């Protein structure tokens, strides 16, 4: 059945107790699990678990989605003006529903 989210949390908690391991916050652990559980079954298969081993070796942070301009002028991001359209192009998902439009575009650029 694979590694469940509960088992994953216990694993990362034990790993974080190591002197050389980066400290993992609970929200970070959940974020990692959700992104490695690609088939959304609530458990990690062998490939997902290998991703865990790789991800835990790095120090990382989760960047805020809202930038200072959006925080100070949210109205610019909620209407249909230029910034609203730019925001949608960057953050909204593409037609497949799994990747942002910017990511899809950059993948195309990188394949050229």
Residue pairs with C-beta under 8 A, 6 or more apart in sequence:
1 43
2 41
2 43
2 44
2 45
2 46
2 48
2 49
3 11
3 43
3 44
3 48
3 49
3 52
4 42
4 43
5 30
5 33
5 37
5 42
5 43
8 29
8 33
8 44
8 52
9 26
9 29
9 30
9 33
11 52
12 24
12 29
12 32
12 56
13 24
13 29
15 21
15 24
15 56
16 22
16 23
16 24
21 56
22 56
22 58
22 59
22 60
24 32
24 56
27 62
28 60
28 62
31 62
32 52
32 55
33 44
36 44
36 48
36 49
36 51
36 52
36 55
37 43
37 44
37 48
38 48
39 45
44 51
44 52
65 91
69 76
69 83
70 76
70 77
70 87
76 83
76 84
77 83
77 84
77 87
78 84
88 101
89 101
89 102
90 100
90 101
90 102
91 100
91 102
92 100
92 101
93 99
93 100
93 101
94 100
94 101
94 103
94 104
96 104
99 107
